[in-house]
Amino acid sequence: MGTYFSLQQIINGLQLGSIYALIALGYTMVYGIVRLINFAHGDFFMFGAYASYGAFFMFNTLLSSYIAPGNLLLVFVLIGAMAAGACVAMLSNRIAYRRLRYKSKLSTLVAAIGVSMFLEYFFSAFPAIGPSPRGFPEVLPKVMWKIGSAQVSNYVVIDLVVAAALMTGLTLLVQKTSLGRAMRAVSQDKDAAKLMGINVEGIISFTFLIGGAFAGAAGLLAGLTYPRIMPYMGIMPGLKAFISAVLGGIGNIPGAMLGAYIMGMVETTANIYNSLLGEGIAFVILIIVLLVRPTGILGEKTADKI
Amino acid sequence: MDKFNLPRLLITTVAFWLIVTLLSLDSVNILNGYVLVVIERCLIFVILASSLNLVNGIIGQFSMGHMGFAAVGAYVSGTITTLWLKLPPPDPGVWISFPILIFMGAIIVGGVFAAGVGLLIGFPSLRLKGDYLAIVTLGFGEIIRTILNNIDYVGGPRGLLGIPKFSSFTIICLFALLVIVLLRNLVHCSHGRAMLSIRENELASELCGVDTTRYKVMGFVIGAFCAGIGGGLLAHLLTLAHPTQFGFMPSALVLIMVYAGGMGSITGSIVAAFTLTILSEGLRSAIDYIPVFKIGAMTIRIGTEWVMVVYAVLLILIMLYRTEGIMGMREAKLLIIEDKQ
């Protein structure tokens, strides 16, 4: 079994898990606050990947005389991707979800499917983008290190560090600031929060902003790590990230991170045996979780899930 | 008052069949082969959409993997007619022959297999509700598709090719009528009322003694059976069965028909299946007339993906401004069974 649980596998699993964690956080926060499975979230991730592709070329031509490809450029591209993800998330909340807030839950879900289809097909129909996959540029030169038996590139370090930094920032925001307290209040009881003078719609909008920004960052990281982007790239990672959120306990922020890292590890391990198993294992996990422990690993008990 | 209204439905269908058949005769040739194929696709989508409406609209359980069952029906019937029996393609002029009967049997067998898969999937997943059920059925649909993608016997990712073109307009019309009559009668019998009560309030209907799990699974299995029939007909119309035909997006397309037409209204599903199929074909041919632009070195072609963009916008607009769909929950007179006074 030595080869199956080598250091390399653990690193690959953590890397995949970081990307899933950033997407899963958006799912879990939006679910926690408006009880909506935002089907379009995987497409915000795709949008982030394309935005960072565009941002790279923009900054590279604009600033090439000031900065060389490197860490600073990466920061610019990251900010661009996060801003783009945040914008598209807030816009879809404003246009599609907000009016349906007090109608049946399923109509919002169908609207989310509509938003998801719109983003995917708009990108593949838009002449400058097109349906065919394209290569992601090397934002900064790739360096390989050897740690024991494993090969580690600086991209792995970037993935892990960016994900860890964003997640730490989010935890601090939610736990320590008054904005975070307002978010927690809205997720517990919207009406009571409104009576306490909290701007509920503003908080919901802010939640979409954070979720979209994280999905955008994940898009950049995925583009760096697996350098091939296409309009339909968001569907499967989106579903798997959602399953990670359910595994950790949906609506629970540490749960989403835990679930995503478990999902990354399980998937990379399953991929060694059989790539078909690697694709399908996420759904097997989902079904087992929903049947055995529908609240997820860290979730609290609620009545309306099953 | 006639209790079942069945003769009127039969007469309407026969009239529709007669008009289309007469207009597409070689000597008349008002409807050419292309238009006829579009009408046949419409009817297949009527089968798929109204059977999904049974699960989503009438029982109120949000299923998203409907095309997975259609895939089972398509592959099973295609395997029987193409790989096992190696039936030759039928002569266009022949109305009824032994191979056509075998083909109809194969479609039914495909439906039965789809129903079996529906039973296997329905038992564990129908314990869940709302959006969780949506995700699980979506997952099962993807699993069915991935499995088909990896079975070499039925062509794997190449798809099952060379299926004889058995689905004639008459046969599709016949199956569509059967499915509609089945669903209509189901909704109006006591089982159907139990299903409607689950949609309205599951807790209350359970308290009234309705075995909710049993009726949910029953509706799911019947829906899967009809989807399997639709999938089999589709495979024998397009002469191939391919895993991508049955992915997430086709499922979403059928879902749009159900929601656009109106949840729980079979009439709505029929209207929406016709409208949206004709709309997408119309847009597709309209797009072909748009010339190719050239700006500098870049050529701008308006692709057929715009059809799907229009669909997506339409879905969002329907949800925002007419959440209940075109027909709401109303039915056409033909599909209502009136009580005997």
Interface residues (C-beta under 8 A of the other chain):
Chain A: L36 I37 I95 A96 R99 L100 K103 S104 K105 L106 S107 T108 L109 V110 A111 I113 G114 V115 M117 F118 Y121 F122 S124 A125 P127 A128 P131 I235 L239 F242 I243 V246 L276 E279 G280 A282 F283 L286 I287 L290 L291 P294 D304 K305 I306
Chain B: F62 P124 S125 R127 L128 K129 G130 D131 Y132 A134 I135 V136 L138 G139 F140 E142 I143 T146 I147 N150 F248 M249 A252 L255 Y259 M298 I300 R301 I302 G303 E305 W306 M308 V309 Y311 A312 V313 L315 I316 M319 L320 T323
